[in-house]
Amino acid sequence: MLDPTAVNHLPMPTPVFRFAPSPNGELHLGHALSAILNHDLARAAGGRFLVRIEDVDAARARPAFVAGILADLDWLGLAYERPPRFQSDHVADYRAAIDRLAAMGLVYPSFASRADVAEAVAAAERAVGRPAPRDPDGAPLHPGLDRDLDPTDAARRVAAGEPHALRLRMAEAAALAGPLAWDEAGAGPAGETGTVTADPLAWGDVVLARKDAPASYHLAVVVDDAAEGVTDVVRGRDLFHATAVHRLLQTLLGLPAPRYRHHGLVLGPDGRKLSKSLKSEGLAALRAAGATPADIRARLGLV
């Protein structure tokens, strides 16, 4: 069993904060809240403020959105260390991390399509007459398709170029890592704070990489945070439960554990969190309408 305490208390003399947007849309008020909090906390602690562009999903990333993100941060007056880190420059780092996990016997290729997974979940629900188990985000847990494929057959299919995802054998990974927790300076959805027990099993066999994305969010974020020496992760409360997966991967890979602070979300008129997919009003549009950086801070309660 790995010892998670070995990575929980490494010395972190210089606080390092980061803002890590994905360039698949415009920044909105929710992003502004996270960026400003990270910037201000870094300055108050005499630390560093970094920007990371999470563009590892090349199919969705757009150069125009990168330019827009950086322009918005400059307009908000948030000084960050340049140049920003681009995930697309570090694919080899993610591959190396996956190789380490694979060497532990914790990775398997899953050739099932999303339609295959949905069909298997629906069949299982019909068989037992109740909904399948869900992860903390409400999605059905992966039903384990291809988990027990013959390794020789799986390797042959991978070598032949058959589309697949790489998944983590969660039960084995959690058993190897042992009990996990993290230091929470903010609060979770139910008010969790302080030392929070991590439950990675709640997520099932998470994806580590796909053909169109060489690293999942879970994998890339822990590799990037360690590479940049991030000591404090400040992000939205919607990612609170995902921290369990991040603590698991940090422990398995021997990476340091940052302190975490999850903040409340900015909600739209319909009560849902702001989202690029919902085309929430962007900072650029607010700026064009005459808003100032001070107005943005006021709207976010950061005066």
C-alpha positions in Angstrom: 0.0 0.0 0.0 1.3 3.5 -0.8 1.7 6.0 2.0 -0.3 9.1 1.1 1.2 11.0 4.1 4.5 11.0 2.2 3.1 13.6 -0.2 0.8 15.5 2.1 3.4 17.6 4.0 6.1 18.5 1.6 7.6 22.0 2.2 6.0 24.7 0.1 8.0 27.9 0.9 6.6 30.1 -1.9 2.8 30.0 -2.5 1.9 29.3 -6.1 -1.6 29.9 -7.4 -2.9 29.3 -11.0 -5.9 30.0 -13.2 -6.4 27.3 -15.9 -9.1 28.0 -18.4 -9.9 25.9 -21.5 -9.9 27.8 -24.8 -13.2 26.4 -26.0 -15.2 29.6 -25.4 -15.1 33.0 -23.9 -14.5 33.8 -20.3 -17.6 34.7 -18.3 -18.2 36.0 -14.8 -17.6 32.6 -13.2 -14.1 32.5 -14.8 -13.5 36.1 -13.6 -14.3 35.1 -10.0 -11.8 32.3 -10.1 -9.1 34.3 -11.8 -9.4 37.3 -9.5 -9.5 35.1 -6.4 -6.3 33.3 -7.4 -4.6 36.6 -8.4 -5.6 38.4 -5.2 -4.7 35.4 -2.9 -1.3 35.1 -4.5 -0.6 38.8 -4.0 -1.8 38.7 -0.4 0.5 35.7 0.3 3.5 37.2 -1.5 3.3 34.3 -3.9 3.2 33.7 -7.6 0.2 33.7 -10.0 0.3 31.5 -13.1 -1.9 31.1 -16.1 -2.3 27.7 -17.8 -4.1 27.2 -21.1 -5.8 23.8 -20.9 -5.8 23.1 -24.7 -5.0 19.4 -24.6 -8.4 18.8 -26.3 -7.3 20.0 -29.7 -10.7 19.3 -31.3 -12.3 22.1 -29.1 -9.4 24.5 -28.5 -9.3 27.6 -30.7 -6.5 30.2 -31.0 -9.1 33.0 -31.1 -10.3 31.9 -27.6 -6.7 31.9 -26.3 -6.3 35.4 -27.5 -9.6 36.4 -25.9 -8.7 34.8 -22.6 -5.4 36.7 -22.3 -7.0 39.9 -23.4 -9.7 39.5 -20.7 -7.1 38.9 -18.0 -5.1 41.9 -19.1 -8.3 44.0 -19.0 -9.1 42.8 -15.5 -5.6 44.0 -14.5 -4.4 40.5 -13.4 -0.6 40.3 -13.7 0.6 36.8 -14.3 3.9 35.2 -15.1 4.6 35.0 -18.8 4.5 33.0 -20.9 1.5 30.9 -19.8 1.8 27.1 -19.9 0.1 25.4 -22.8 -1.0 21.8 -22.1 -0.5 21.0 -25.8 3.3 21.5 -25.3 3.4 18.7 -22.6 1.7 15.7 -24.1 4.8 13.6 -23.4 4.5 14.3 -19.7 0.9 12.9 -19.7 2.0 9.9 -21.7 4.8 9.2 -19.1 2.3 9.4 -16.3 -0.1 7.0 -18.0 2.9 4.6 -18.6 3.7 4.7 -14.9 0.1 3.8 -14.0 0.1 1.1 -16.7 3.3 -0.4 -15.2 1.4 -0.8 -11.9 -1.4 -2.7 -13.8 -3.9 0.1 -13.3 -4.8 1.0 -16.9 -6.9 -0.8 -19.5 -8.0 0.1 -23.0 -11.8 0.3 -23.5 -13.0 0.0 -27.1 -16.6 0.6 -26.2 -18.2 3.7 -27.8 -20.3 6.1 -25.8 -23.3 4.4 -27.4 -22.1 1.0 -26.3 -21.7 2.3 -22.7 -25.2 3.9 -22.8 -26.7 0.7 -24.0 -25.0 -1.4 -21.4 -26.1 1.0 -18.6 -29.7 0.9 -19.9 -29.6 -2.9 -20.1 -28.4 -3.1 -16.5 -31.1 -0.7 -15.3 -33.8 -2.8 -17.0 -32.4 -6.0 -15.4 -32.5 -4.7 -11.9 -35.4 -2.3 -12.2 -33.6 0.7 -10.8 -31.2 3.4 -11.9 -27.5 2.5 -12.3 -25.0 3.9 -9.8 -24.1 7.5 -10.6 -20.9 9.5 -10.0 -20.9 12.8 -8.1 -21.7 14.7 -11.3 -24.7 12.5 -11.9 -23.4 10.5 -14.8 -23.7 6.6 -14.7 -20.6 4.9 -13.6 -18.8 3.1 -16.4 -20.1 -0.5 -16.5 -16.6 -2.0 -16.9 -16.9 -2.9 -20.6 -13.6 -4.4 -21.8 -12.2 -4.4 -18.3 -11.5 -8.1 -18.5 -10.3 -8.4 -22.1 -7.5 -10.8 -22.8 -4.3 -8.6 -22.6 -2.9 -10.0 -25.8 -6.1 -9.4 -27.7 -6.4 -5.9 -26.3 -2.8 -5.1 -27.3 -3.4 -6.4 -30.8 -6.5 -4.1 -31.2 -4.6 -1.1 -29.9 -1.7 -1.8 -32.3 -4.2 -2.1 -35.1 -5.4 1.5 -34.4 -8.8 0.6 -33.1 -10.3 3.7 -31.4 -10.2 3.3 -27.6 -10.0 5.2 -24.3 -7.6 4.4 -21.6 -9.3 3.9 -18.2 -8.1 3.6 -14.7 -8.8 0.4 -12.8 -10.3 2.3 -9.9 -10.9 -0.5 -7.4 -7.3 -1.7 -7.7 -5.9 1.9 -7.7 -7.8 2.9 -4.6 -6.7 -0.2 -2.8 -3.1 0.5 -3.6 -3.3 4.1 -2.6 -5.1 3.5 0.7 -7.1 6.1 2.7 -6.9 9.6 1.2 -7.8 13.1 2.3 -7.2 16.7 1.4 -6.9 20.1 3.1 -9.9 22.2 2.2 -9.7 25.9 3.0 -13.0 26.7 1.3 -16.1 24.5 1.5 -17.9 21.8 -0.4 -21.5 21.6 -1.5 -22.5 20.3 2.0 -20.2 22.7 3.8 -17.3 20.3 4.0 -14.1 22.0 5.1 -10.8 21.3 6.9 -9.6 17.7 6.4 -11.9 16.1 3.9 -11.9 12.3 3.3 -11.5 11.5 -0.4 -13.7 8.8 -2.0 -12.3 8.1 -5.5 -14.4 4.9 -5.8 -17.4 7.1 -6.3 -16.1 7.9 -9.8 -15.6 4.4 -11.1 -13.1 3.7 -13.9 -12.4 7.2 -15.0 -10.9 8.0 -18.4 -7.2 8.9 -18.5 -6.9 9.5 -22.2 -8.8 9.2 -25.5 -7.8 9.1 -29.1 -8.9 12.8 -29.5 -7.5 13.9 -26.1 -4.1 12.6 -25.0 -5.0 13.3 -21.3 -8.2 13.7 -19.4 -8.8 16.7 -17.2 -8.1 14.5 -14.1 -4.7 13.3 -15.3 -3.5 16.6 -16.9 -4.4 18.7 -13.9 -2.4 16.8 -11.4 0.6 16.5 -13.7 0.5 20.2 -14.6 0.1 21.3 -11.0 3.1 19.3 -9.9 5.2 20.5 -12.8 4.4 24.1 -12.0 4.9 23.8 -8.3 1.3 24.8 -7.6 0.7 24.9 -3.8 -2.8 26.3 -3.7 -5.7 25.2 -6.0 -8.5 27.7 -5.9 -11.4 26.7 -8.2 -15.2 26.4 -8.3 -17.2 24.2 -6.0 -18.4 22.1 -9.0 -14.9 20.5 -8.9 -15.0 19.7 -5.2 -15.7 16.0 -5.5 -13.3 15.6 -8.4 -10.5 16.3 -5.9 -10.9 12.7 -4.7 -9.6 11.5 -8.1 -6.8 14.1 -8.1 -5.6 13.0 -4.7 -5.6 9.4 -5.8 -3.5 10.1 -8.9 -1.2 12.4 -6.9 -0.6 9.5 -4.5 -0.1 6.9 -7.2 2.3 9.1 -9.1 4.2 10.3 -6.1 3.2 14.0 -6.7 2.8 16.6 -4.0 -0.7 17.5 -2.8 -1.7 21.2 -3.0 -4.0 22.9 -0.6 -7.5 23.3 -2.0 -10.0 26.1 -1.7 -13.3 25.6 -3.5 -15.4 28.7 -3.9 -19.1 29.3 -4.7 -20.4 29.4 -8.3 -21.8 32.4 -10.2 -25.3 31.5 -11.2 -27.3 32.8 -14.1 -30.9 34.1 -14.0 -32.2 30.5 -14.4 -30.3 29.4 -11.3 -27.7 27.3 -13.2 -24.0 27.9 -13.1 -22.6 30.0 -15.9 -21.3 27.9 -18.7 -19.7 28.2 -22.1 -22.0 25.5 -23.4 -25.0 27.6 -22.3 -23.4 30.6 -24.0 -23.4 32.7 -20.8 -22.6 36.3 -21.4 -18.8 36.8 -21.8 -16.5 39.3 -20.3 -15.8 40.7 -23.8 -19.5 41.5 -24.2 -19.6 43.1 -20.8 -16.6 45.2 -21.6 -18.1 46.3 -25.0 -21.2 47.3 -23.1 -19.2 49.7 -21.0 -18.4 47.6 -17.9 -15.1 48.3 -16.1 -12.9 46.0 -14.1 -14.2 47.6 -11.0 -17.8 46.8 -12.1 -16.8 43.2 -12.5 -15.4 43.0 -9.0 -18.5 44.7 -7.6 -20.8 42.2 -9.4 -18.8 39.4 -7.9 -18.7 40.9 -4.4 -15.0 41.4 -4.5 -14.8 45.1 -3.7 
